[in-house]
Amino acid sequence: MKANGLNLKKAVYPSLFLLLFFIFPNRAVQAKSYRFTKVSIQAQLLPDGSMRVEEVRTFKFTGNYRFAYRTFPAKGSVKFTDFGVSEGGVFYRLSQSGKPGTYQINPQNGKIEVKWFYKARNQTKTFTIHYRVENAVRRHEDAAVLYFQFISKEWNKLSHNVSIVLKPPVRLSRSSVKEWLHGPLWAVSKTEEDGTIRADCVRLPKHTILELRVLYPPDSFPNVPLSPGLVSDRIMAEEAVWAKKANRRREIAVQKEVLQHKRRAVGKWVVLGIGFLGLWGWWLLYQKYGKRPSVPLIHKLSSDIPEKIPPVLVAYLMNHGEIYGNALLGTILDLAGRKILNVREESEIKKTLFGKRRTKSHYFLDLNATEFERQKTALADFERNLITFIFDDLAQGEPSIAMVSIQKQRRKFLKFFREWKKAVKTIGDQKNWFDKESKRGLYYSLAVALFLFVLTIPAGFLIGSWAIILGGAGLIVLGLSFIIPHRTESGEKLARRWKALKNYLQKYEFLKGDHTEFLQNINAYLVYSIVLGISQKSLKKLAASIPAEDYQSYFGWYIYHGSGAFSPETFGASFSAMIAATGSTLSSASGAGGGASAGGGGASSGGGGAG
C-alpha cells in the first residue's frame, strides 16, 4: 500500500521497530546471552577463622556456551584456597586441556581465575563452586568480626533468587550474634536460634554487593590470633548510622512506590483517553480530507489503453505519486519502441564447475543516434535527459552500454534518479490527478501520530508499561494516515481504467478472441505492463504470444545474439529474463535482622561470568 510521497511499509516498519526497540531493547538485540536464575551460597565458619563456601549458581543459557569462570582476589589479608567445581554432584577434573568436565586455576592480573568447561546450548545448568576463605574472621577482645562480600560489584549480570546461609563454628544463641546485611534496600536477613544467619534477595542488580558484617563472641574462634582493642561499640555505631540512612531511603522508596501506584492507577485512564483522542482526531481528519469522490462504475477488465501517456506518468498515477525503478525501465522500453534505443541480448554458453553447460545472458542498451536527433524535439525533457545521462555520462560518449556497467555506477545513477524523479513529479503534479487538500490531511494525521509517539517516552517514565497504549495508538494513527490521501475524480477514473488494463493482461485475457487489436497494441502492452506491475509469468506469456513470422516487425528493437533459432517462446523467456535482470539493476542503482544498608567495606569474593 502506497500513498502520496510515502510508502506505507517504508514508514510504518521502521517506526514499529524503533518503538519495540525502546520498549524491549534487550530482547531486540540479544542473540547470545545468559542470566542467573538462582544463586545459593552455603558458608560454614571454622574455629580457625576460615570459612568453607559452596556457591551454587544456576545459569540459563541462550545460545552456545562452553565455559564459565569465577575470579577471586589474589592479594589482601583474606586468602582463597581449595578450589573445586562440580555439577550435579560430579566433580570436574583439574586439567589444562580445556575439555568439558575439566577446570583450570590460573593467576591473572592480581586475581585467581577458576575456569571450567562444559557444553551448553539453550539450556539451564547448575554449577557449584567450592572454595575456602582463609583469615575470614578477625578476633578482638570484645568480639570476633566477619566482614565479607559474598557477592561483589564485579558481577555484571542481574541475579534472581539469591540466598546466603552462614553457619557459626559452634552452636550459638541468637542474642550472642549481631549481624548486618549490606546490599539493595529490599534484601533481608535474620539470625536463627542456633546462630545461623540467612539472607535473601529476590533480585540483585548487576554491579551490586551483597555482604554480611557479623559480630560473634570472641571465644567462638579459639584458634584465631587475638588482636588488641575493642571494636563492638565502634562497629555498632557505624552500622546504626548506615541503618538510619538505609531506613530513610527505604521510607522514600515506599513513598515513591505508593505515589507511582497512584500515578499508574490514574495514568492508565489518562493514556487511554489521549489514545482515544488521537484516534478520534484521525477520524475527524479523514472526514474532512479523506472522502473519496463518487466515480461511476468502470469495467474491471479492458483491453483499451486509456491514454497515450509516458509510462513513467502511469507509474506516478498508479503509485500515488511515487516513482520507482520500474518507471525507468518502462521509459527505456518506450524509447526502444520508438526506435530511439535498441535492447541487445548477448548469450553465451559456459561450463560450470561440474562440467554442466549453462547459458548466461548479458544485456546492453544501444543508441540509435540518427533517430534520436530526428525525434529529439518531440521528446519530453525527462526522456532527453535520461538518454543524455546514460550515453554521455555513464557510457562516456559511447553509443552502447552494458546494464552491468550501470549498476557499477550506482552512486552517480542514484544522484541522477533523484533529480529525474523531481522533474517527472513536477509534470505529474500539473495533471491534477491527486487531491492536494487530502495530502495536507495526511501531514496533519502524521503530526498526531508523532505527538502520540513523543508522549510515549515521558509516559513510560511516569506510568510504566501503560505507556504502550500511546505507542499503539500512534502506530494505528500512523498506518491509517495513509488512507487519507486520494485522487481527484478525474485521477480516480483514469486509474481505474489503467487497473482494468492490468487485469486484462494479468489474467491472460489477451489469449482469448481476436488477436488483431492485441497485436496492434503489443508494444504498448509490454511497456505499460512494466509500470503496472504485471507478474513475470504474465510478461513471459505476453511476449511469447507473437507469431514467429511477425516477431521482427513488432520487436525490431530487441536484438538477440545467441545460439539456436529465435522463436516466440525464446523471446518470451528472454524478454522476461531481461526485465528481471534490468529491473533489478535499475532498482538497485536508484533505492532489604532487617533490611540491608549500604556498607561496602567487606572483603570481596570477586566476580565471574560465562562464554
Disulfide bonds with the S-S distance in Angstrom:
none
